[in-house]
Amino acid sequence: MQNKHEIEEYFFKKLTELFPSLPKGRLSKPEPPDFLIDTGTETIAVEITQIHNEKGPNEKFPPAQKHATENSILETAQALFSQRNNIPLHMSFTFANNILLNEKQRQVLSRQICELVENETYGRQLEEHFSFHLRYNLPQELLRVSGYYFPNVKGVSWYSAKGRLVPNLTKREILNIHRLKERKMSGYMDKVDKAILVIAEGLIPNSWFDDVETFEQNEFVSQFDKVFIIRYLSDQLIELK
């Protein structure tokens, strides 16, 4: 599960499982909103978003953009691994700072990454959870590799840890993403009857929120009719409104 649409589809499905009172109807993706449910008597917009690191006060680019080269290398490595192995993994990679590689060197590194993951997964029992953490005997561009397998999770994600690390979800982050989504909402609100916002926990171990700050009763005000946080592995639905 790498691209935006796959992630949206996954968390929309999770919403329908965890919030069974979500109205059913004809589903479309007008973008915006991400999903539109037409029940025949009303239309419901559903926005789905993930939290990513924000850029610091002295940084020109957010971490995800800054580490785009690393993610490109990992995308190639993951594709190669998937061609050769039917094992859905959640992989986190910590790269050395400021790697500069030409296209040929990137391809070589992608193959090396694929092979080292293959070495760690060879012969593993897939009926139960396993994980591995590597710090030594790695290509010089890598400082750490962590891999996780969960029998009940079919999604795949390989990411640069520095680009996606989100250890906690604070009220400030919730309010920031909420404010941005309310602005986007203004473009279609007159065309729908209700709107739901889903804030999705990240798909990699390093972006799972260690803790989520919650709001006191009546502390969270929103133009959305419902606002949820979905936690990835625990299938927990937190209702903010």
Summary of the structure (lengths in Angstrom):
residues: 241
radius of gyration: 19.6
end to end distance: 28.4
largest distance: 61.5
contacts: 691
relative contact order: 0.18
helix: 33%
strand: 24%
